[in-house]
Amino acid sequence: MEKYKVETLTIAGSDCSGGAGIQADLKTFSAIGTYGMSVITAVTAQNTKGVLKVENLSVDIIKSQIESIIEDIPPKATKIGMVSEEEIIKELAYLLKKYKLPNIVLDPVMISKSGFSLLNPNAKNALKKYLIPLADIVTPNIPEAEELSEIKIDNIEDMKRAGKIILELGPKYVLIKGGHLNGEAIDLLLNKDKIEIFKSERLNRKNTHGTGCTLSSAITANLALEKSMYEAVKESKNYITEAIKYSYQIGHGIGPVNHFYKFI
């Protein structure tokens, strides 16, 4: 398959500092070899020290962005990130069903690394009711998995229990990222039939801004390139590990990963 002729779409918030959100997604799409497109749901004022302010775009302009892309350049896979209001979530779910978009990757962005809430309280139930059932894969970290499953996660067995609870909401796969636990970096990929365990070394790196966005968009790109779900997750895990390993210091806080480490 010829590189950069496979279309991928991200529907997410903008990070003006370039390390997460739309900006991280587009960098990842390009690094893996797909043609990236974007629908911006919110504008954030943030830097490596944290999120300062968020302003959501109107449902109408989000809808118009999605329709203008899909009616001309339908994507092979779509990543959904920050969607923080109930009405945005409902409209997005309607459009995903209307256009029957394949390979939906949902990264349930709820809280930034600095602790800033990125999901309105009334939107959590809408996310569970309308968007998660449409996802081919949902990629929560430990705090997000706790919110979605409503159980405390302290170990791998808890991760398995939480994953099964989230599967009951309707997605085909759940990838629970174990980076918030101590010890080895262990992620679990679950579907209704089996559980796959991914282990990798825990890197002692400070600069991890945008890791969740980057991993989910890497999975999106690999699915667009017709990889199986297992292959897409495995290759994306390798990609984010190397991006963290070769991360570099920008700013005065938690810097971004290096999306283009392969080309340096």
Secondary structure, 3 states (H helix, E strand, C coil): CCCCCCEEEEEEEEECCCCCHHHHHHHHHHHHCCEEEEEEEEEEEEECCEEEEEEECCHHHHHHHHHHHHCCCCCCEEEECCCCCHHHHHHHHHHHHHHCCCCEEECCCCECCCCCECCCHHHHHHHHHHHHHHCCEECCEHHHHHHHHCCCCCCHHHHHHHHHHHHCCCCCEEEEECCCCCCCEEEEEECCCCEEEEEECCCCCCCCECHHHHHHHHHHHHHHCCCCHHHHHHHHHHHHHHHHHCCCCCCCCCCECCCCHHHC
